[in-house]
Amino acid sequence: MMPAALILGASGDIGQAISRRLAADGWSLYLHYFSHEQVIAALQSELQATYPQQDFLTLQADLSDLSQLNQITENIFSLDAVVFAAGVTAYGLLVDIPVAQIEALTRMHLVAPMALLTQLQSKLARSGSGRVVFIGSVYGGRGSAMEVPYSTVKGAQSAFVRAYSQEVASLGMTVNVVAPGAVATKMNQMFDADTMAAVQAEIPAARLATPQDISYYVTMLCQPEAAYMTGQTLYVTGGWRQ
Ligand SMILES: NC(=O)c1ccc[n+]([C@@H]2O[C@H](COP(=O)([O-])OP(=O)(O)OC[C@H]3O[C@@H](n4cnc5c(N)ncnc54)[C@H](OP(=O)(O)O)[C@@H]3O)[C@@H](O)[C@H]2O)c1
């Protein structure tokens, strides 16, 4: 049977790259989005036309609102992998970020994934080679001024996979983080050209990552053969700030 993956944030730049690569590898996909309905509709029709033997379903939910998670879980049948590629940052000094925004960030990056996994774990276990991959961040390790809550929840994702991987390893499941450095996506569009040039000058690989640089490692971790590496955070940063 065709393997199936749930991609949270499939409408994002990294999420789309992951979706395209998994589809090319023969996966059927549940494509989650939040606000960009047209992006996900275009992705769905592109993938359905290219891979007519596979299934591509779309699911909408705000991950910062836990009451919406059943819009995802109630529509999932069999499942072999979950990729958490949704995310936003809160940019500013900690003292200037409203507590409500810190709470929303925590729900979206941490509480919602844990709540979803409590619902989906039995399906992943039934797969025999269940895979869970988070898109974390290099800031989860090193931390960053001006993005303190974001760095905190990303670091907590790495702590979560270290712990949870031990709980589910005997079920054949692996749980890992792929932690990018700076990726050329719309998440960084709020920064001006000078700021981005300064970031690029710091990166040993001398360029930002493309979404494809990141999706390569995600699809690798989703393979049934990737059965014995778990609880890890893979830094994919071009050598930057590791
Ligand atoms: N870009 C980077 O430099 C970088 C570096 C390290 C880590 N990351 C991480 O990589 C992941 C993907 O980011 P990206 O660069 O691909 O950004 P992106 O293109 O802005 O995509 C963000 C994704 O998150 C979804 N999303 C936003 N708010 C949401 C909410 N309240 N509920 C549910 N989904 C929501 C978006 O859905 P809609 O578009 O449908 O609203 C979209 O699918 C994030 O976890 C990010 O923290 C990015």
Ligand as a Chemical Component Dictionary entry (heavy atoms), coordinates in Angstrom:
data_LIG
# 
_chem_comp.id                   LIG 
_chem_comp.type                 NON-POLYMER 
_chem_comp.pdbx_formal_charge   0 
_chem_comp.three_letter_code    LIG 
# 
loop_
_chem_comp_atom.comp_id 
_chem_comp_atom.atom_id 
_chem_comp_atom.alt_atom_id 
_chem_comp_atom.type_symbol 
_chem_comp_atom.charge 
_chem_comp_atom.model_Cartn_x 
_chem_comp_atom.model_Cartn_y 
_chem_comp_atom.model_Cartn_z 
_chem_comp_atom.pdbx_ordinal 
LIG N1  N1  N 0  12.695 30.426 6.673  1  
LIG C1  C1  C 0  13.649 30.248 7.560  2  
LIG O1  O1  O 0  14.694 30.922 7.538  3  
LIG C2  C2  C 0  13.497 29.214 8.644  4  
LIG C3  C3  C 0  14.614 28.920 9.423  5  
LIG C4  C4  C 0  14.510 27.980 10.424 6  
LIG C5  C5  C 0  13.308 27.358 10.637 7  
LIG N2  N2  N 1  12.219 27.649 9.888  8  
LIG C6  C6  C 0  10.959 26.959 10.188 9  
LIG O2  O2  O 0  10.476 26.286 9.050  10 
LIG C7  C7  C 0  9.054  26.145 9.151  11 
LIG C8  C8  C 0  8.420  26.593 7.830  12 
LIG O3  O3  O 0  8.699  27.956 7.600  13 
LIG P1  P1  P 0  8.788  28.609 6.135  14 
LIG O4  O4  O 0  10.089 29.269 6.056  15 
LIG O5  O5  O -1 8.395  27.613 5.096  16 
LIG O6  O6  O 0  7.696  29.762 6.296  17 
LIG P2  P2  P 0  6.388  30.118 5.465  18 
LIG O7  O7  O 0  6.611  29.977 4.014  19 
LIG O8  O8  O 0  5.967  31.435 6.011  20 
LIG O9  O9  O 0  5.334  28.987 5.933  21 
LIG C9  C9  C 0  4.735  29.002 7.190  22 
LIG C10 C10 C 0  3.693  27.898 7.272  23 
LIG O10 O10 O 0  3.076  27.912 8.583  24 
LIG C11 C11 C 0  1.662  27.981 8.414  25 
LIG N3  N3  N 0  1.054  28.720 9.507  26 
LIG C12 C12 C 0  1.261  30.022 9.859  27 
LIG N4  N4  N 0  0.484  30.355 10.908 28 
LIG C13 C13 C 0  -0.257 29.241 11.222 29 
LIG C14 C14 C 0  -1.242 28.945 12.189 30 
LIG N5  N5  N 0  -1.657 29.852 13.089 31 
LIG N6  N6  N 0  -1.761 27.701 12.205 32 
LIG C15 C15 C 0  -1.363 26.769 11.319 33 
LIG N7  N7  N 0  -0.421 26.970 10.374 34 
LIG C16 C16 C 0  0.118  28.203 10.328 35 
LIG C17 C17 C 0  1.450  28.693 7.085  36 
LIG O11 O11 O 0  0.136  28.433 6.583  37 
LIG P3  P3  P 0  -0.593 29.475 5.537  38 
LIG O12 O12 O 0  0.492  29.934 4.605  39 
LIG O13 O13 O 0  -1.638 28.633 4.855  40 
LIG O14 O14 O 0  -1.162 30.561 6.360  41 
LIG C18 C18 C 0  2.555  28.061 6.241  42 
LIG O15 O15 O 0  2.148  26.795 5.775  43 
LIG C19 C19 C 0  8.633  26.972 10.375 44 
LIG O16 O16 O 0  8.450  26.128 11.495 45 
LIG C20 C20 C 0  9.829  27.863 10.601 46 
LIG O17 O17 O 0  9.920  28.250 11.946 47 
LIG C21 C21 C 0  12.287 28.570 8.880  48 
# 
loop_
_chem_comp_bond.comp_id 
_chem_comp_bond.atom_id_1 
_chem_comp_bond.atom_id_2 
_chem_comp_bond.value_order 
_chem_comp_bond.pdbx_ordinal 
LIG N1  C1  SING 1  
LIG C1  O1  DOUB 2  
LIG C1  C2  SING 3  
LIG C2  C3  SING 4  
LIG C2  C21 DOUB 5  
LIG C3  C4  DOUB 6  
LIG C4  C5  SING 7  
LIG C5  N2  DOUB 8  
LIG N2  C6  SING 9  
LIG N2  C21 SING 10 
LIG C6  O2  SING 11 
LIG C6  C20 SING 12 
LIG O2  C7  SING 13 
LIG C7  C8  SING 14 
LIG C7  C19 SING 15 
LIG C8  O3  SING 16 
LIG O3  P1  SING 17 
LIG P1  O4  DOUB 18 
LIG P1  O5  SING 19 
LIG P1  O6  SING 20 
LIG O6  P2  SING 21 
LIG P2  O7  DOUB 22 
LIG P2  O8  SING 23 
LIG P2  O9  SING 24 
LIG O9  C9  SING 25 
LIG C9  C10 SING 26 
LIG C10 O10 SING 27 
LIG C10 C18 SING 28 
LIG O10 C11 SING 29 
LIG C11 N3  SING 30 
LIG C11 C17 SING 31 
LIG N3  C12 SING 32 
LIG N3  C16 SING 33 
LIG C12 N4  DOUB 34 
LIG N4  C13 SING 35 
LIG C13 C14 SING 36 
LIG C13 C16 DOUB 37 
LIG C14 N5  SING 38 
LIG C14 N6  DOUB 39 
LIG N6  C15 SING 40 
LIG C15 N7  DOUB 41 
LIG N7  C16 SING 42 
LIG C17 O11 SING 43 
LIG C17 C18 SING 44 
LIG O11 P3  SING 45 
LIG P3  O12 DOUB 46 
LIG P3  O13 SING 47 
LIG P3  O14 SING 48 
LIG C18 O15 SING 49 
LIG C19 O16 SING 50 
LIG C19 C20 SING 51 
LIG C20 O17 SING 52 
# 
